[in-house]
Amino acid sequence: MAKTLKTWATLGVAILGSAGVAAAAPVLQQSHSNPLFHLTDGEGGEGAAPAEGGEGGEGGEGGEGGEGGGSTVETYKLESSDANAFAYDAKAQVEAYAKHVYESYEAAEDGAKALKAAVAALLDKPDADTLKAARAAWVKARPAYLKTETFRFYDGPIEDVEGEINAWPMNEAYIDYVQGDDKAGLINNSKEPITAESLTAANQKSDEADVTTGWHAIEFLLWGQDLSATGPGDRPATDFVAGQGNNDRRREFLSVVTDKLVDDLEGLEQAWAPDKADNYRAKFVALDQREALGRIINGMAVLAGFEFMSERLAVALDSGDQEDEHSCFSDTTKQDFVYDLEGIREVWAKTGLSQLVASRDEATAKKVTALLLDAEVKIAKLGDPWDQVLAAAKDSQPRKDAEAVVASLQALADGIKEAGNKLGVLVLIPSG
């Protein structure tokens, strides 16, 4: 998404508190659907900085339904009147998370490299078979990346490049020809250079939908516009035959953006690589443990309760627009849903976070595990392709199944917030 920051003035945030814990009401900075929590490393004290003009909490000034105060969050750590309220050791969980993030980006990079090889084969011999193989490589590579989306929403390394890797929605006519305009896009404008630098500079330059790089730019180039009510796009392989029309520019565009995707994912992998003294991982594991846990838990909660639940599901259901979906050219949006949830589940189950929460409150840990399973079951029942669900009647079973997923993700986000509270961590989820 676009990285234009603005004060989060009208979008409510939910803050969990508990007996003996003071939860402050902050003013945040937001980038479209990507709320960045610009926090310090918590060196300034135990509690979140209080907001001016309100007591905070749910339903108050700056709580749910409020507009917030005038200061910024300085820490993820909640205050408590009990000095021993949050006396636990989470070093193992923080280290396990850092290792998991590294391995996850490594897997995403491997998938992108396989896609790069398939694209090279397509450009070497453009035909129906090589185009089909390149599309299959794109679909196969996506899950590993989708599972990393739970590492967003806390101003980590991904936030510097997310708009270049997975920006959405996108204006197809900014890249290439569309129905009704066969001269549209940068590909058909010979005055515009096609290089990694120029395409990066053009990405979301004037509008966040003017996307030139990343997964969805590649998806559009491989499938073309989705003009079918029952299937994905159907770009012909002849669009990549060298020497015809503007095909050479299209070939170069596809090659450049695929190479860039690999490079961007490699950069994320290196940011989390172990045994480096000055990368993000080194700084992350050196954080106060609750500051690190705050980043981990907010990433999970915001993905579940805002980006996934609201932006990708509820907004599309509300509009009913068949193309108002995340992976609309390939019609693989249900895959996005499955693996976004899997990414959240892996952090919960693979890093020891569930055990840590259980050591504080076993009932809460069991609740989150059950909510993850409930969301998984409900997502499995979703109609596929997703655009058929959007086209279904408002009172149809496919629509009801989708609404059940929305409710389950909201409940999951609330459960994750509760888990964070048990660990003395401030959890903020946009409610817009």
N, C-alpha and C positions, 0 to 999 in steps of 0.2 A: 504494500500500500504506500501511498504518498507519505513522505516524511515531513510535510508541512506541520509545524507545531502550533497549537493554539490553546488558550486557557480553557480548561474544562469547566465552563461556567454553568451550563444547564443540564449536563448529564449527571445523573445521580450516581453515587457510589454506595455500596453496602459494606458496612464495617461491623464485624462481630465483636462483641464484648462479653465479659462474664463477670461473675462476682469477684470483686477485688482487683479487677483489671480495668485500667483506664484506656479506652480506645479513642484516639484523636480523629478529628474530621479534617482531611487535607484538601488542598487544591492541587490537582494533578495537571500534567501536560499530556496532550493527546494528539495522536496522528491518525486521523480518520477512524478506522476500526482497530487501531493499534495503540492502546493506552500505554504510554511509556512512563514508568515510575522513576523519575529522576531523583534518586535518593543518594545520600552520602553513605559512607561505609559504617555509619552508626557510632563514630568515635565521639560524638558530642553528648552521649548520655544514654540512659536506658530507654526512655520513652519516645513515642512519636511526638513531633512538635505540635502543640495545640494550635488549632485554627482560631483566627480572630473572629469574633462575632458569633460564636456558637459553642454549645456544649458537645456537639457531635452525637454519635450514637444513632441508632436506627430511628428514622422518622423525625429527627430534630433538624436544627440548622446545620446543613452540611451532611446529614445522614441521608437515608433513603428519602428522596423527594425534596431534599434541600439543595442549596446552591453552593455550599461550602464556605470556607472562610478565606483568609487572605495570606496564609503562609503555606510553605511547601513541606512535604513529608521529609523528615531527616533520617528516619530509621524505620525498619520493619519491626522492631522489637516493641511489644506492648509493655506498659508499666504494670507493676503489681505492688500492692501494699505488703505482700509477703516476699521477703528477700530470697526465699528458697523456692518460690513458686515454679520457677523454670530451671531448676538445677538438674540438668541432664547432660549427657555427652552425645553429640550428634556427629562427631568427627567421622565415624565410619560411613554414615549416610551421605555426608557431604562429599567424601572421597569417592564413594560408589557412584554418586550422581555424576561427578565430573568424568569418571571413567565411562559411564554409560553415554553421556553426551558425545564424547570423543568417538566412541565406537559407532554411534548412530550416524554421525556426520561422515565417518569413514564409509559406512554402508551406503549412504546417499551418494557419496562421490563415486563409489564403485558402480552404482546403477547408472549414473550420468555418463561414466566412461563407456559403459556398454551401449548406451544410447548414442554416444558420439561415434562409436564404431559402426553402428547400424546406419546412421546418417551418412557416414562416409561411403558405405556400400551402396546406399541409394543414389548418391551423387555420382558414384563411379559407373553405375549401370541403372539408370532410372527406368523402372518398370513396375508392374502391379505387385510383383513378389517382393521386391526390395522396399517398396513403399509400405506394404503390409508389415514387413519385418521391422521397419523403423517405427511404425505405429505401435507394434507389439512391444518393442524395447522401451518406448515412452511409458506405456501402461505398466510394464514390469518395474520400471525404475521408480515410479511415483510413491509406492508404499513406504519405502525407506525414508524418503524425504518427509512425507506426511507425518510420520511418527516423530519427527523432530520439531513439529510446530508447538509442542508443549514446552519447548525451550525458549519461547518468545515471551514478550510482555514484561520483561524486567530490564530492558536496556542492555542486554548482552550483545555479543558480537553480531548476531543475526540481524539486529535492528539497523545496522549500518548498510546491509545489503539486501534485506528482505524485499524491498521494492524492486530490486533488480532480479530477484530469483523467483518470486511467486506473486507478483503484482496482479491484481484482479479487482474489478472487472476490466475488460479491455475493449478498446475501440478498434475493431478489425481494419477499418478503412485507414487507420493511421499507418498500417504496415503494408497492405496489399489490396488488390482488387476485391470488390464486394459486388453483390447483386445490384445492378443499376449503375455501377461506376467501375468500368474495367481499367481505368487509369488511376485509381486511388492509391494512396500510400507511398511510403518512402521507396519501396521497390520500383515503383513506376515513375519516380522522379529522378532522372539521371543527374540532376544537379547536386543531389545529396550523396555524400560519400557513405560507403557501407564498411565501417571498421568497428572494432570493439569500442574505441573511444567515442566515435560519433554516435553510435547507437546508445551507449550509456548516457551521453549528454542529452540525447533526444528523449530518453525514457521519462515519461510523466512530466515533460518539460513545462507544458502549459495546463495540462489537465491530468488528473490521476488515472484516467482511463486510457490515456495515450501511452500505451505500454509497448516497448520495443524489445525487451529482453525477458529471459526466464522461461519457466515451464510452460506458461500459457501462450507465449509468443511462438515457441516451438510447436506446441499443440496446434495452434491455428495454421502454421505453415504446413504441418503434416496432414491435417484433416480438411482445412478450409472452413468456410462458414457452415454452420449447421442449419441447413434450409429444410431439413426433413422433420416432420412431426413425429416420426416413429424411429429415427435412427440418427447416427452421427453425421458429421460432415463427409464430403466425398470428393475431395480435391483429386484431380487426375494426376497420374505419375508423369504425364507429358509436361506438366508445369516445371519439371526439373530437368528436361532435356536441354543440354547445352546448346548455345548458339541460336536459340529461337526467341524472338521478342525480347522481353526483359527477364527471361529465365536465368541468365547468368547472374543478374543481381539478386534474384530470389535464391539461387544456389548459394551465393556468397553470404546472404543474410542468414540462411539456415545454418551454414557452417560456422559463422562468427558467433551467433547466439548460443549454439550448442557448446562450442569451445568455452565461451564465457561462463556458462552454467557450471561446467567442470571446474574451472578456475575459482569461481566463487565458493563452491562447496569445499574445494581444497583449502581455501583460506579459512573457512569455518572450522574445518578439521584441525588445522594447525593452531588456531586460536585456543583449542581445547586439548592440544597434545600434551602428554605428560613429559616430565623431565625438561621443561623449558622454564627459564627463570623469569621471563618478562612477558609471557602471554596472558590471556584472560584467565585461563585455568589457574595459573599460579596465584593470581590475585583473588580469584573466587575461593579457593580452598583456604586462603589466609584470612578471609573475612571472619568476623564474629559469627559463631555458628547460627544464631538466629537470623542474622542478616542473610546468610547463605540460604537457610531454609525459607526465608521470606521470598526470595527470588524463585526457588523451586516451586513452592506452593502457589504463589501468584501466577506463575506460568501455567500450571495445571488448571487453576480455577478460572482464570480469564479465558483460556481457550474453551473450556467446557461451557461456561456461563455467559459468554459474550460472543466471541468470534464465531464459534461453532454453532451454538444454540440460536443466537440472534441473527448475526450477519449472513450466515450461510443457510440456515434453515427457516427461521421465522420470517425474515424479510422476503425470501423467495415465496414462501407460502402466502404471505400477505399480498404480494404483487400478482401472483399467478402467472407470471411471464415465464414461458418455457425456456427462454435463454437466460433467465436470471438465476444461473447456477454456476457453480465454481468451475467445473471442467466441462463446459458446454459443447466444445467442438468434438470431443471424443465420446461424449455421453458416459463418462466414468465417474460422475460425481458421487455415486453411492460408495465407491472405493475410497473417496476422500473422507467420507463420514466414518467408515469402518476403521481406517488407519489413524485418523486423528484421535479417536477414542483409544485405540490400541497404544498410541504414544503415551497418553495419560496413564493408562493401566500399567505400562511397563515401568514408568517412574515410581508409581505406587508400590509395585510388587518386586521390582528388581533391585532397588537401591536400599532396601531396608526401611523405607519411610513408613510403611504400614506397621512394622514391628515397633518402630520408635513411637508412633502414635498410640499403639496398643499398650506400650509401657506406661503411658500417661493416662489413657482411658480406653480400655478394651472395647467398650460398647461403641465408641465413635469409630474406631478402626474397623470393626465388623460392619458398621453402617456404611462406610465408604466403599468397602469391598462389595457389599450387596448392591449398592447403587451403581457401581461400575458394571456388575453383571446385569442388572436391570436395563441399563442403557444399551449394553451389547445385544441383549435379546431383542429389544425394541428396534434397534438399528437393523438387525438381521431381517426383520419383517418388512422393512421399507420396500416399496416398489422400485423396480429398476428397469429402464433408466429413470433418473430422477425427474427429468422434464415431463415424463408421463404422469407423475404424481402431481406436478404443478398444474397440468392441464385437466386433472380430474375435478369432478364436481365437489363443491365445498363440503357436502355432507357424505361424500363417498368414503369407503373403507380405506383406500390408500391415503386420503387426506387425514383421516382419524389416526391412522398408524403414524403419520408424520408428526401430527400434533402430540401424540404420546411420546415421541422422541424428544420434542422440545421440552415437554414437562419433565422427562427423565433427566435431561441435561441440566435443567435448572436445579433439580433436586441434588444432582451430583455436585454441582458447583457449591451449593449450600453446604453439603456434607464436607467438601474439601475446606471450605471456610471454617467450619466447626473444628476440623482436624488442626488447622493452622492455629486457631484460638487455643486449643489444648496445649500447643507448643509455645504459646506466647508470641505468636506471629500475627502481624497486621495483614489482613487479606482484603483487597479492594477489587470489586468487580463492577464495571460500568453497568448501569441499568437503563439502557436507552432503546 
